[in-house]
């Protein structure tokens, strides 16, 4: 079956985010929009972690549903079969901002990390705290750990954890960004680049643009909304073909090593995104000028 998923959102604990970004309201809007699986993002923040752990219970392996029926949440989209037949599910993914120096250059990279369950998420939080990260500063914390070391950290805790570079072409915060990014995933992640199974397009690029990069030919091209309010949820999303919704099936789909797969993406118009730019002078990247993003 097909499942529409949005795995990059923010909670009320992140800067410049609506106070409506709470689990019940997110679930309500997801039903109205036909989104099947959301992220309970920002779980690195201690207060939000407690809230979502109290509000959610495991529905299937690694996926969660709201524990209690909330009477004031009504499905206003009665004609949607998806909304009527399926509960909104939540996965544990969250965005982390890394600021560090590598190769003599300041890097500002945002990564999306996935945890298979609350227990592993808690272990990741504890290890980040042990290494001096201030996780209470924001729902999307800024840490001084490199992208490579962050990937190494989560894999050392559980090999089922995943790291997906966010909005990869954003100039100041994307792994390919012209201002503080890298020229390849291998440059960013070294020998661990083989564990990068996919990338997030961001609003300013689409799969066709990213497929021009040779190292992305065999990686999943994912799109999510990076929403700061319920209204923006699902403006970009990925459609997964899953025999059964579970963390492991989603992980395999992203890894592209099973019949479970990502089938398509739902995209905003890249040309209206504020970072969509076409210039003739490019950094040294394997990408035609007409597909240049934010350079």
HUFEN-V208785 format. One record per backbone hydrogen bond with DSSP energy under -1.0 kcal/mol. CO is the residue of the C=O (numbers start at 1). NH is the residue of the N-H. Records with the same first field share a line. If there is no record, write none. Layout:
CO=NH, NH
//
This chain:
1=242
3=240
4=36, 37
5=238
8=226
11=14
13=139
18=21
20=22
21=12
22=26
23=27
24=28
25=29
26=30
27=31
28=32
29=33
30=34, 35
36=89
37=6
38=91
39=41
42=45
45=49
46=50
47=51
48=52
49=53
50=54
51=55
52=56
55=67
57=65
60=63
61=247
63=59, 60
64=90
65=57
70=73
77=80
80=84
81=85
82=86
89=38
90=64
91=40, 93
92=115
94=113
96=111
97=143
98=109
100=107
105=102
107=100
109=98
110=166
111=96
112=164
113=94
114=162
117=121
118=122
119=123
120=124
121=125
122=126
123=127
124=128
125=129
126=130
127=131
128=133
129=132
133=135
134=137
141=97
143=99
146=150
147=151
148=152
149=153
150=154
151=155
152=156
153=157
154=158
158=161
162=114
164=112
165=200
167=170
168=176
170=174
171=179, 180
173=110
174=177
175=182
177=181
184=188
185=189
186=190
189=192
190=193
192=195
193=196
197=220
199=222
200=168
202=205
206=210
207=211
209=212
210=213
213=216
214=217
216=219
220=199
222=201
227=10
228=18
229=232
230=233
232=235
237=266
238=5
239=263, 264
240=3
241=261
246=250
247=251
248=252
249=253
250=254
251=255
252=256, 257
261=241
264=239
266=237
269=272
270=273
273=276
283=285
285=287
288=291
289=292
//
